[in-house]
C-alpha cells in the first residue's frame, strides 16, 4: 500500500537496495522514533560517542524534503550496520528477510499530546520553502487549547491512510504490526517499557538484533539513551537536518507517559476507550493501554 502526505511518500522505498542486517524503525510520529534511533545507534557503534549527527546516521527515507537520491547515496556509503527511520506502516514497506523491523508503540493519547506540542515547534514557513509550496496562510481561527485539541483528535474519523497521525491512523499502523508480531524479523516495543526499564529493553533489542555488547559497556550506553542525556545532546540528536524546528531542545519536551490521560475527564477517557475499541483488537489494546 502506498502512503502519502504533503511531506512524505512511502513510494520512495520502491526498489530500495537492502543489505543483510538492515534495521528499519517504523513508528508513528512522536512515539519514540528518535529514542529508538538512538538506541540502535548505541548498539551498532557500542559507544555513546557517535561518528555523525543522528539524523545523518539514520535518515528518514520517506521524507520529501531531502532528495531520495541523496538519502540513498548516504546510506550506500555507510560501512556500518544501517538503521533507517520511517513513519510508514509495515504494509507500505517492502518486507525483506535480510532486515529487522522495529515498531514502537506509545499510548495514543500521549502521542497526541506530544504531537500538539511538536506542531507549535515547527517552522511551517521553512517547510513550505523546502517543499516548493506557497507560504502557509495565517490561521483564521484562534488555536484550541490542548484539552480541546485532544478531545477533537479522539473524535476525528478520517480514513487511516489519509491521516496516519489520527487515532484511526495510529490504530491501523499498530494493528498491522500486532498481527505480524510473531513473524521473523518483526519486533514490537512499548514506549512505556523504555521509560520503565530502559536497560532491560536495550538488552532485549540487542539480543533480537544479534548484537553482542561487552558487559562493561552497558552502563554508559544505557545512560546515553536516557531522556536527560538525549535532551542535553539535542543539537546532535533532534531530527532536524533541514532546519524546520524552532527549538531543538523543545523536541525533547517531557519523555514520559500519562500526559494524555491527565488532561481528560473520566467521561472523556471512557469515550476514548470506546473509540479505541472500535478501531483495534482487544489484545492489542490491553498491551497498548497498560
C-alpha positions as CSV (number, residue, x, y, z in Angstrom):
1,X,0.0,0.0,0.0
2,X,1.2,3.5,-0.8
3,X,1.0,6.2,1.9
4,X,1.4,9.9,1.0
5,X,1.2,13.2,2.9
6,X,2.3,16.7,2.0
7,X,5.9,15.9,3.1
8,X,6.1,12.0,2.9
9,X,5.8,9.3,0.3
10,X,6.2,5.6,1.0
11,X,6.9,5.0,-2.7
12,X,10.5,6.2,-2.0
13,X,11.0,2.7,-0.6
14,X,10.3,1.1,-4.0
15,X,13.4,-0.7,-5.2
16,X,15.4,0.1,-2.0
17,X,18.7,-1.9,-2.1
18,X,18.6,-3.8,1.2
19,X,21.6,-5.2,2.9
20,X,21.9,-8.1,5.3
21,X,21.3,-6.8,8.8
22,X,19.4,-3.6,7.9
23,X,17.2,-2.2,10.7
24,X,14.0,-0.4,9.8
25,X,12.4,1.7,12.6
26,X,8.7,2.1,11.8
27,X,6.8,4.3,14.2
28,X,4.0,6.9,14.3
29,X,5.1,10.4,14.9
30,X,6.1,11.3,18.5
31,X,6.0,7.7,19.6
32,X,9.7,7.1,20.3
33,X,11.2,7.3,16.8
34,X,14.3,9.3,17.8
35,X,14.7,7.3,21.0
36,X,14.8,4.1,19.1
37,X,17.2,5.5,16.5
38,X,19.5,6.5,19.4
39,X,19.2,3.0,21.0
40,X,20.1,1.4,17.7
41,X,23.0,3.8,17.2
42,X,24.4,3.0,20.6
43,X,24.0,-0.8,20.0
44,X,25.5,-0.6,16.5
45,X,28.5,1.5,17.5
46,X,28.8,0.2,21.1
47,X,29.7,3.7,22.2
48,X,28.0,6.8,23.4
49,X,30.1,8.8,21.0
50,X,28.5,8.7,17.6
51,X,30.5,9.3,14.4
52,X,28.0,11.8,13.0
53,X,24.7,13.5,14.0
54,X,21.9,11.0,14.4
55,X,19.7,12.2,11.5
56,X,22.7,11.6,9.2
57,X,23.4,8.2,10.6
58,X,19.7,7.2,10.5
59,X,18.0,9.1,7.6
60,X,14.2,9.3,7.1
61,X,13.8,7.8,3.6
62,X,10.1,8.8,3.1
63,X,10.7,12.5,3.8
64,X,10.2,14.6,0.6
65,X,12.3,17.5,1.9
66,X,15.6,15.6,1.3
67,X,16.0,14.3,-2.3
68,X,15.7,10.5,-2.4
69,X,19.0,10.1,-4.4
70,X,20.8,12.0,-1.7
71,X,19.4,9.7,1.0
72,X,20.2,6.6,-0.9
73,X,23.8,7.7,-1.6
74,X,24.3,8.5,2.1
75,X,23.1,5.0,3.0
76,X,25.1,3.3,0.3
77,X,28.3,5.0,1.7
78,X,27.7,3.8,5.2
79,X,30.1,0.9,6.1
80,X,28.3,0.1,9.4
81,X,25.1,-1.7,10.0
82,X,22.3,0.6,8.8
83,X,19.3,1.7,10.8
84,X,16.7,3.7,8.9
85,X,13.7,5.8,10.0
86,X,10.2,5.6,8.6
87,X,6.7,6.6,9.7
88,X,5.2,4.1,7.1
89,X,3.2,1.2,8.5
90,X,4.6,-2.2,7.6
91,X,2.0,-2.9,4.9
92,X,3.5,0.1,3.0
93,X,7.1,-1.2,3.2
94,X,9.0,-3.9,1.3
95,X,9.4,-6.6,3.9
96,X,12.9,-8.0,3.2
97,X,14.1,-11.2,5.0
98,X,17.5,-9.6,5.4
99,X,16.1,-6.8,7.6
100,X,14.7,-6.4,11.1
101,X,11.6,-4.1,11.5
102,X,11.1,-2.4,14.9
103,X,7.7,-0.9,15.6
104,X,7.5,1.3,18.6
105,X,4.0,1.8,20.2
106,X,3.0,4.6,22.5
107,X,-0.3,5.2,24.3
108,X,-2.2,7.2,21.6
109,X,-3.3,9.9,24.0
110,X,0.3,10.6,25.0
111,X,1.3,10.6,21.3
112,X,-1.4,13.1,20.5
113,X,-0.3,15.5,23.3
114,X,3.3,15.3,22.1
115,X,2.2,15.9,18.6
116,X,0.3,19.0,19.7
117,X,3.4,20.5,21.2
118,X,5.5,19.4,18.2
119,X,3.2,21.4,15.9
120,X,4.0,24.6,17.8
121,X,7.7,23.9,17.4
122,X,7.6,23.6,13.6
123,X,8.7,26.4,11.3
124,X,6.0,26.0,8.7
125,X,7.3,28.8,6.5
126,X,10.6,27.0,6.3
127,X,8.9,23.7,5.5
128,X,6.8,25.3,2.7
129,X,10.0,26.8,1.3
130,X,11.8,23.4,1.2
131,X,8.8,21.7,-0.4
132,X,8.4,24.5,-3.0
133,X,5.0,25.4,-1.9
134,X,3.4,28.8,-1.1
135,X,3.8,30.2,2.4
136,X,1.2,28.8,4.7
137,X,-1.7,31.2,5.4
138,X,-2.3,32.6,8.8
139,X,-4.8,30.6,10.9
140,X,-8.3,32.0,10.5
141,X,-9.3,30.9,14.0
142,X,-7.6,31.2,17.4
143,X,-5.8,27.9,18.3
144,X,-7.6,25.5,20.5
145,X,-6.4,24.6,24.0
146,X,-4.5,21.3,24.3
147,X,-7.5,19.8,26.1
148,X,-9.9,20.8,23.3
149,X,-7.5,19.6,20.6
150,X,-7.2,16.2,22.3
151,X,-10.9,15.8,22.6
152,X,-11.3,16.7,18.9
153,X,-8.5,14.3,17.9
154,X,-10.2,11.4,19.6
155,X,-13.4,12.0,17.6
156,X,-11.7,12.8,14.2
157,X,-12.5,10.0,11.9
158,X,-10.6,10.1,8.6
159,X,-9.6,7.1,6.5
160,X,-6.4,5.8,8.2
161,X,-4.3,6.2,5.1
162,X,-5.3,9.8,4.7
163,X,-4.2,10.8,8.2
164,X,-1.8,8.3,9.8
165,X,-1.3,10.5,12.9
166,X,-5.1,10.5,13.6
167,X,-6.5,7.9,16.1
168,X,-7.7,5.7,13.2
169,X,-4.2,6.0,11.6
170,X,-2.4,5.1,14.8
171,X,-4.5,2.1,15.3
172,X,-4.2,1.0,11.7
173,X,-0.4,1.1,11.9
174,X,-0.2,-0.7,15.3
175,X,-2.9,-3.3,14.4
176,X,-1.0,-4.3,11.3
177,X,2.2,-4.7,13.3
178,X,0.4,-6.5,16.1
179,X,-0.8,-9.2,13.6
180,X,2.8,-9.7,12.4
181,X,4.4,-9.7,15.8
182,X,5.3,-13.4,15.7
183,X,6.9,-13.2,12.2
184,X,10.6,-13.4,12.0
185,X,12.2,-10.0,11.7
186,X,9.3,-8.1,13.4
187,X,9.9,-6.6,16.8
188,X,7.3,-4.6,18.8
189,X,8.5,-2.3,21.6
190,X,6.3,-0.4,24.0
191,X,7.3,3.2,24.8
192,X,6.3,2.7,28.5
193,X,8.7,-0.3,28.7
194,X,11.5,2.0,27.5
195,X,10.5,4.5,30.2
196,X,10.3,1.9,33.0
197,X,13.1,-0.5,32.1
198,X,15.5,1.1,29.6
199,X,18.3,-1.3,30.5
200,X,16.2,-4.4,30.1
201,X,14.6,-3.2,26.8
202,X,18.0,-2.3,25.3
203,X,19.4,-5.7,26.2
204,X,16.3,-7.4,24.7
205,X,16.8,-5.4,21.5
206,X,20.5,-6.3,21.4
207,X,19.6,-10.0,21.6
208,X,16.9,-9.7,18.8
209,X,19.4,-7.9,16.6
210,X,22.2,-10.4,17.4
211,X,24.5,-7.6,18.7
212,X,27.0,-8.6,21.3
213,X,27.8,-5.7,23.8
214,X,30.5,-6.3,26.3
215,X,29.1,-6.1,29.8
216,X,31.3,-3.3,30.9
217,X,29.9,-1.0,28.2
218,X,26.2,-1.4,29.2
219,X,26.1,1.3,31.9
220,X,27.4,4.0,29.6
221,X,25.1,3.0,26.7
222,X,22.0,3.0,28.8
223,X,22.9,6.3,30.4
224,X,23.4,7.8,26.9
225,X,19.9,6.7,25.9
226,X,18.3,8.3,28.9
227,X,15.9,11.2,28.2
228,X,18.1,13.6,30.2
229,X,21.3,12.8,28.3
230,X,19.5,12.9,24.9
231,X,17.9,16.3,25.7
232,X,21.4,17.6,26.6
233,X,22.6,16.5,23.1
234,X,19.6,17.9,21.2
235,X,21.8,19.7,18.7
236,X,23.2,16.3,17.5
237,X,20.1,14.1,18.0
238,X,17.0,16.1,17.1
239,X,15.6,15.1,13.7
240,X,16.2,18.5,12.1
241,X,18.7,18.2,9.1
242,X,16.8,20.9,7.2
243,X,16.3,23.4,10.0
244,X,12.5,23.1,10.4
245,X,12.4,23.1,14.2
246,X,12.2,26.4,16.0
247,X,13.9,24.9,19.1
248,X,15.8,21.6,19.0
249,X,15.8,21.4,22.8
250,X,11.9,21.6,22.8
251,X,11.8,18.5,20.7
252,X,12.7,16.5,23.8
253,X,9.9,18.0,25.9
254,X,8.9,15.5,28.6
255,X,9.6,12.0,27.6
256,X,7.2,10.2,30.0
257,X,3.8,8.6,29.9
258,X,0.4,9.6,31.2
259,X,0.1,13.2,29.9
260,X,-3.0,12.4,27.7
261,X,-5.0,10.7,30.4
262,X,-4.2,13.6,32.8
263,X,-6.0,16.0,30.5
264,X,-9.2,14.1,30.1
265,X,-12.2,13.8,32.5
266,X,-13.3,10.2,33.4
267,X,-16.2,10.6,30.9
268,X,-13.9,11.7,28.2
269,X,-11.4,8.9,28.9
270,X,-14.2,6.4,28.7
271,X,-15.2,7.8,25.4
272,X,-11.7,7.5,24.1
273,X,-11.6,3.8,25.2
274,X,-14.9,3.2,23.4
275,X,-13.4,4.8,20.2
276,X,-10.2,2.8,20.5
277,X,-12.2,-0.5,20.9
278,X,-13.9,0.2,17.6
279,X,-10.5,0.6,15.9
280,X,-8.2,-2.1,17.2
281,X,-8.4,-5.7,18.6
282,X,-8.8,-6.1,22.4
283,X,-5.5,-7.9,22.9
284,X,-3.6,-5.1,21.3
285,X,-5.4,-2.5,23.4
286,X,-4.7,-4.4,26.6
287,X,-1.0,-4.3,25.7
288,X,-1.1,-0.7,24.4
289,X,-3.0,0.8,27.3
290,X,-1.3,-1.0,30.2
